[in-house]
Amino acid sequence: MGYTRLMGARRRNSRPPRLLGALTVLATAIATVSAAAPAFALSAPGPDLEITKTASTASVEPGDTVTYTVTVKNVGTVDLPGVRFTDDLTDNLDDAVYDGDAVASAGKVSYAEPELSYVGDIRAGQSATVTYSVTVGAAGTGDGSLRNSVVAESTRSNCAADSHDEKCMVTPVVVVQAVPEEPSSPMEPRDEAADDSGGNSSGGTGDEGTEEEAAEEGVAKPQAPGAAGHGPAAGTGTHGSLPQLAATGITGERLWLLGGVAVALAAAGAVALAATRDRRRNH
């Protein structure tokens, strides 16, 4: 009996408690689920519709045309029926005019001012393209910015209503060239020859006008030496010739010298003649 009781006790001690086994299974399950949770979060599906909008130029001048291109691509694995997006041109129409030339490579595009709309089916891996243009008007009619963006109705798109993806918008700017000022015409050089001529178009010396002014003021105008009709002629020996001799400079000095020599010679001849007469009388 003692042996039987001892073996029964050993068997009861070797069996694991049922409660401990249940707790072990539960802990293992929790650990497995916790480890798998991040994997499920990372495998959340991304956008199936990728939209990109571009402009033909980043800056324009008044009168230029800007062409916009919107490319819609189905990057998923299933076909997408009834894809829709809109393109609001409100910020374009204050500076430009819509040219009414929107066209789509697949699906349909329409325009109801100020919004351009698209609808179409896009198969997996395929894309559709929409192009249109605007023409910039006169400078100063708007804010100078042609900003506009695409908004897709699908939430599985990078251009959803609350998106800030730069691929969904473009902003060309209107550049106005400064008009250069016309240079002022330079002042004409003064014609000194015309000023010296006194404006006498008849070819005269202008003495007539001076004489008239002097006569009005009661002052006699000095005449040029030797002028015709004004005083005695040069070489008459009168007082009127003295100003002329003084005006002739070196020539006047020579005349005075020759006159002195002539007087000296005349005096010497008179003395010699008197001496000759005396000698004849004495003989």
C-alpha positions in Angstrom: 0.0 0.0 0.0 2.8 2.3 0.8 4.4 1.8 -2.6 1.2 2.4 -4.4 0.6 5.7 -2.7 4.2 6.9 -3.4 3.8 6.2 -7.2 0.4 8.0 -7.4 1.9 11.1 -5.8 4.8 11.1 -8.3 2.3 10.9 -11.2 0.2 13.8 -9.9 3.3 16.0 -9.5 4.6 15.3 -13.1 1.4 16.5 -14.8 1.5 20.3 -15.6 -1.3 22.3 -14.2 -4.1 23.0 -16.7 -4.3 26.7 -15.8 -0.6 27.2 -16.5 -0.9 25.7 -19.9 -3.9 27.9 -20.8 -2.0 31.0 -19.8 1.0 30.0 -21.9 -1.2 29.5 -25.0 -2.8 32.9 -24.5 0.5 34.7 -24.1 1.8 33.1 -27.2 -1.2 34.2 -29.2 -0.9 37.8 -28.0 2.8 38.0 -28.9 2.0 36.6 -32.4 -0.7 39.2 -33.1 1.4 42.1 -31.8 4.3 41.1 -34.1 2.0 40.9 -37.1 0.3 44.2 -36.5 3.0 46.5 -38.0 3.2 44.3 -41.1 -0.6 44.8 -41.7 -0.2 48.6 -41.3 2.7 48.8 -43.8 0.8 46.8 -46.4 -2.1 49.3 -46.5 -2.8 50.0 -50.2 -1.5 53.3 -51.8 -3.1 55.5 -54.4 -4.3 53.7 -57.5 -4.6 56.9 -59.5 -1.6 59.0 -60.1 -2.1 62.5 -61.6 0.6 64.9 -62.9 0.0 68.4 -64.2 2.6 70.4 -66.2 2.8 73.8 -68.1 4.6 74.5 -71.3 6.5 77.4 -69.7 7.2 78.9 -66.3 6.9 82.5 -67.4 5.0 84.3 -70.1 4.5 87.8 -71.5 1.3 89.5 -72.5 0.0 87.9 -75.7 1.8 84.5 -75.1 0.0 81.1 -75.0 0.4 78.6 -72.1 -0.4 74.9 -72.8 -1.3 72.7 -69.8 -1.1 68.9 -69.8 -2.8 66.7 -67.2 -1.7 63.0 -67.2 -3.8 60.5 -65.3 -2.3 57.0 -64.8 -3.8 53.9 -63.2 -1.0 52.4 -61.2 -3.1 49.7 -59.6 -3.8 46.2 -60.7 -7.5 46.5 -61.5 -9.4 48.7 -64.0 -10.8 52.0 -62.8 -14.2 52.9 -64.3 -15.6 56.4 -64.2 -12.4 58.2 -63.2 -13.2 61.9 -62.6 -11.2 65.1 -61.9 -11.7 68.8 -62.2 -9.3 71.7 -63.1 -10.4 75.1 -61.8 -9.2 78.0 -64.0 -10.4 80.9 -61.8 -6.8 82.1 -61.1 -6.1 82.0 -64.8 -9.0 84.0 -66.1 -8.0 87.3 -64.5 -4.8 87.3 -66.6 -5.7 85.0 -69.5 -8.5 83.7 -71.7 -9.3 80.0 -72.1 -8.8 79.0 -75.8 -11.6 76.4 -75.8 -9.3 73.7 -77.2 -9.3 71.0 -74.4 -8.9 67.4 -75.8 -8.5 64.0 -74.1 -6.6 61.0 -75.4 -9.2 58.7 -73.7 -12.5 59.6 -72.0 -14.3 62.9 -72.3 -13.4 66.5 -71.3 -15.8 69.5 -71.0 -15.6 73.1 -69.9 -18.1 75.2 -67.9 -16.5 78.4 -66.9 -14.4 78.5 -64.8 -14.0 74.7 -64.4 -12.7 72.0 -66.8 -14.0 68.5 -66.1 -12.9 65.0 -67.1 -14.5 61.6 -66.9 -13.3 58.3 -68.3 -12.4 54.6 -67.8 -8.7 53.8 -67.3 -7.5 50.3 -67.3 -4.8 48.9 -65.0 -1.4 50.2 -66.1 -2.8 52.6 -68.6 -3.1 56.4 -68.6 -5.1 59.2 -70.2 -3.9 62.7 -71.1 -5.8 66.0 -71.3 -4.4 69.1 -72.9 -5.7 72.7 -73.2 -4.3 76.2 -73.5 -4.9 79.8 -72.4 -3.7 83.1 -73.9 -2.4 85.8 -71.7 -4.1 89.2 -72.1 -2.9 92.7 -71.6 -0.5 93.5 -68.7 -2.0 94.7 -65.5 -5.4 93.0 -65.8 -4.8 90.4 -63.1 -2.4 89.4 -60.3 0.2 88.1 -62.7 -0.1 84.5 -61.5 -1.6 81.6 -63.6 -1.9 79.2 -60.7 -4.3 76.3 -61.0 -4.6 72.7 -59.7 -6.3 69.4 -60.4 -8.6 67.8 -57.9 -9.6 64.1 -58.3 -12.9 62.7 -56.9 -11.3 59.4 -56.0 -9.8 59.2 -52.5 -7.2 56.7 -53.9 -5.4 59.5 -55.7 -2.4 61.7 -55.0 -4.6 64.7 -56.0 -7.5 64.3 -53.6 -9.3 67.3 -52.3 -7.0 67.6 -49.3 -3.8 66.9 -51.2 -0.7 69.1 -51.1 1.2 67.2 -53.8 3.2 69.5 -56.0 2.4 67.3 -59.0 -1.2 68.5 -58.9 -0.5 72.2 -59.5 1.5 74.6 -61.6 2.0 78.4 -61.4 3.3 80.2 -64.5 3.9 83.9 -63.9 3.3 86.8 -66.2 6.4 88.9 -66.9 6.0 92.5 -68.1 9.0 93.9 -69.9 9.9 97.5 -69.0 9.5 100.0 -71.8 12.8 101.9 -72.3 12.4 105.7 -72.2 13.3 107.5 -75.4 16.4 109.6 -75.0 15.9 113.3 -75.2 17.4 115.1 -78.3 20.7 116.7 -77.6 21.0 120.5 -77.7 22.2 121.8 -81.1 25.7 123.4 -80.9 25.7 127.2 -81.1 26.7 128.7 -84.4 29.3 131.2 -83.4 29.8 132.3 -87.0 26.1 133.2 -87.2 26.4 135.1 -84.0 29.4 137.1 -85.2 27.6 138.0 -88.4 25.0 139.8 -86.4 22.2 138.0 -88.3 22.7 140.3 -91.4 21.4 138.3 -94.3 22.2 141.0 -96.9 25.9 140.4 -96.6 26.7 143.8 -95.0 29.1 144.4 -92.1 26.4 145.4 -89.7 27.8 149.0 -89.4 24.5 150.4 -90.6 22.7 149.1 -87.5 25.5 150.3 -85.2 25.5 153.7 -86.8 21.7 154.0 -86.3 22.0 153.0 -82.7 24.8 155.5 -82.2 22.8 158.3 -83.9 19.8 157.5 -81.6 22.0 157.8 -78.6 23.7 161.0 -79.9 27.2 159.6 -80.0 29.3 159.7 -83.2 30.6 156.4 -84.3 34.4 156.3 -85.0 35.1 155.5 -88.6 37.8 153.2 -89.9 40.9 155.0 -91.2 40.8 155.5 -95.0 37.1 154.6 -95.3 35.5 156.1 -98.4 33.5 159.2 -97.7 34.8 159.5 -94.0 37.7 162.1 -93.7 40.7 162.9 -95.8 42.5 160.1 -97.7 45.7 158.7 -96.4 49.0 160.5 -97.2 47.5 164.0 -97.4 49.5 165.2 -94.5 46.4 166.5 -92.6 45.5 165.7 -89.0 43.2 163.0 -90.3 46.2 161.0 -91.4 47.7 160.7 -87.8 45.2 158.0 -86.7 46.0 156.1 -89.8 49.7 156.2 -89.2 49.3 155.1 -85.7 47.1 152.3 -86.8 49.6 151.0 -89.3 52.2 150.1 -86.7 55.7 149.4 -88.1 54.8 151.0 -91.4 54.1 154.3 -89.7 57.4 154.3 -87.9 59.3 153.7 -91.1 57.5 156.7 -92.7 58.5 159.0 -89.8 62.1 157.8 -90.1 62.2 158.5 -93.8 60.7 161.9 -93.3 63.4 162.8 -90.8 66.1 161.7 -93.2 64.6 163.8 -95.9 64.5 166.9 -93.7 68.2 166.3 -92.7 69.3 165.9 -96.3 67.4 169.0 -97.3 69.1 171.0 -94.5 72.5 169.7 -95.5 71.9 170.6 -99.1 70.9 174.1 -98.1 74.0 174.6 -96.1 76.2 173.3 -98.9 74.5 175.6 -101.4 75.0 178.6 -99.1 78.7 177.8 -98.7 79.1 177.6 -102.5 77.6 181.0 -103.0 79.9 182.5 -100.5 82.9 181.2 -102.2 81.9 182.5 -105.5 81.3 186.0 -104.0 84.8 186.0 -102.5 86.5 185.2 -105.8 
